[in-house]
């Protein structure tokens, strides 16, 4: 099947209208900015961590961790399974949920002026019978030594303590590919009661054949009064 870029631009435009015209996702907005690529026969383990802090803010001193295992299920599709743990001060860490994620690479790298993929994600909140389904477009385009990555996501929440509704999120990353081990970037996140941006740094260290270690570190700052002041994001992924 061939995928026309014009279709993707139309869908992404519709998602942007959803972002501007409806309430935005009220869950954790600062997370991984997904790239649209899938490697054949890829396998890997991933760890993610985030920390938010601001005095007198409802999300003050909130921490979360994810531990996942992923593998390719087709030449252009990869599946990942996560355990999710959260800590809201003054409580201790607890296993808060489970997550199933599917990434689908729609176009071959370099086939069009931009590379495209899709994300499908289902999360269940432990002991609350709440669910969250996320889907959307992933886009990446190169400008010389730099890359622009966009995630345009629609989110549907339902469950015992949630109102059933569609929401949306937007994530962006502009990255300078200085060298594989050190790549500085700027990131932007938009969601309900959250608008933040800040610097990030990432890199990859290749071992033998397909073995490589990827890392990411970002500090996201509020750009409006409703957003928690500071969020720290860290991710470590080993592919083999």
QUISULTA-V289590 format. One record per residue. N is the residue number from 0. RES is the residue in three letters. SS is DSSP state (alpha for helix, beta for strand, coil for the rest). Layout:
BEGIN
N:RES:SS  N:RES:SS
END
This chain:
BEGIN
0:UNK:coil  1:UNK:coil  2:UNK:coil  3:UNK:coil  4:UNK:alpha  5:UNK:alpha  6:UNK:alpha  7:UNK:alpha  8:UNK:alpha  9:UNK:alpha  10:UNK:alpha  11:UNK:alpha  12:UNK:alpha  13:UNK:alpha  14:UNK:alpha  15:UNK:alpha  16:UNK:alpha  17:UNK:alpha  18:UNK:alpha  19:UNK:alpha  20:UNK:alpha  21:UNK:coil  22:UNK:coil  23:UNK:coil  24:UNK:coil  25:UNK:coil  26:UNK:coil  27:UNK:coil  28:UNK:coil  29:UNK:coil  30:UNK:coil  31:UNK:coil  32:UNK:coil  33:UNK:coil  34:UNK:coil  35:UNK:coil  36:UNK:coil  37:UNK:coil  38:UNK:coil  39:UNK:coil  40:UNK:coil  41:UNK:coil  42:UNK:beta  43:UNK:beta  44:UNK:beta  45:UNK:beta  46:UNK:beta  47:UNK:beta  48:UNK:beta  49:UNK:beta  50:UNK:beta  51:UNK:beta  52:UNK:beta  53:UNK:coil  54:UNK:coil  55:UNK:coil  56:UNK:coil  57:UNK:coil  58:UNK:coil  59:UNK:coil  60:UNK:coil  61:UNK:beta  62:UNK:beta  63:UNK:beta  64:UNK:beta  65:UNK:beta  66:UNK:beta  67:UNK:beta  68:UNK:beta  69:UNK:beta  70:UNK:beta  71:UNK:beta  72:UNK:beta  73:UNK:beta  74:UNK:coil  75:UNK:coil  76:UNK:beta  77:UNK:beta  78:UNK:beta  79:UNK:beta  80:UNK:beta  81:UNK:beta  82:UNK:beta  83:UNK:beta  84:UNK:beta  85:UNK:beta  86:UNK:beta  87:UNK:beta  88:UNK:coil  89:UNK:coil  90:UNK:coil  91:UNK:coil  92:UNK:coil  93:UNK:beta  94:UNK:beta  95:UNK:beta  96:UNK:beta  97:UNK:beta  98:UNK:beta  99:UNK:beta  100:UNK:beta  101:UNK:beta  102:UNK:beta  103:UNK:beta  104:UNK:beta  105:UNK:coil  106:UNK:coil  107:UNK:coil  108:UNK:coil  109:UNK:coil  110:UNK:coil  111:UNK:coil  112:UNK:coil  113:UNK:coil  114:UNK:beta  115:UNK:beta  116:UNK:beta  117:UNK:beta  118:UNK:beta  119:UNK:beta  120:UNK:beta  121:UNK:beta  122:UNK:beta  123:UNK:beta  124:UNK:beta  125:UNK:coil  126:UNK:coil  127:UNK:coil  128:UNK:coil  129:UNK:beta  130:UNK:beta  131:UNK:beta  132:UNK:beta  133:UNK:beta  134:UNK:beta  135:UNK:beta  136:UNK:beta  137:UNK:beta  138:UNK:beta  139:UNK:beta  140:UNK:beta  141:UNK:beta  142:UNK:beta  143:UNK:coil  144:UNK:coil  145:UNK:beta  146:UNK:beta  147:UNK:beta  148:UNK:beta  149:UNK:beta  150:UNK:beta  151:UNK:beta  152:UNK:beta  153:UNK:beta  154:UNK:beta  155:UNK:beta  156:UNK:beta  157:UNK:beta  158:UNK:beta  159:UNK:coil  160:UNK:coil  161:UNK:beta  162:UNK:beta  163:UNK:beta  164:UNK:beta  165:UNK:beta  166:UNK:beta  167:UNK:beta  168:UNK:beta  169:UNK:beta  170:UNK:beta  171:UNK:beta  172:UNK:beta  173:UNK:beta  174:UNK:beta  175:UNK:beta  176:UNK:coil  177:UNK:coil  178:UNK:beta  179:UNK:coil  180:UNK:coil  181:UNK:beta  182:UNK:beta  183:UNK:beta  184:UNK:beta  185:UNK:beta  186:UNK:beta  187:UNK:beta  188:UNK:beta  189:UNK:beta  190:UNK:beta  191:UNK:coil  192:UNK:coil  193:UNK:beta  194:UNK:beta  195:UNK:beta  196:UNK:beta  197:UNK:beta  198:UNK:beta  199:UNK:beta  200:UNK:beta  201:UNK:beta  202:UNK:beta  203:UNK:beta  204:UNK:beta  205:UNK:beta  206:UNK:coil  207:UNK:coil  208:UNK:coil  209:UNK:coil  210:UNK:coil  211:UNK:beta  212:UNK:beta  213:UNK:beta  214:UNK:beta  215:UNK:beta  216:UNK:beta  217:UNK:beta  218:UNK:beta  219:UNK:beta  220:UNK:beta  221:UNK:beta  222:UNK:coil  223:UNK:coil  224:UNK:coil  225:UNK:coil  226:UNK:coil  227:UNK:coil  228:UNK:coil  229:UNK:beta  230:UNK:beta  231:UNK:beta  232:UNK:beta  233:UNK:beta  234:UNK:beta  235:UNK:beta  236:UNK:beta  237:UNK:beta  238:UNK:beta  239:UNK:coil
END
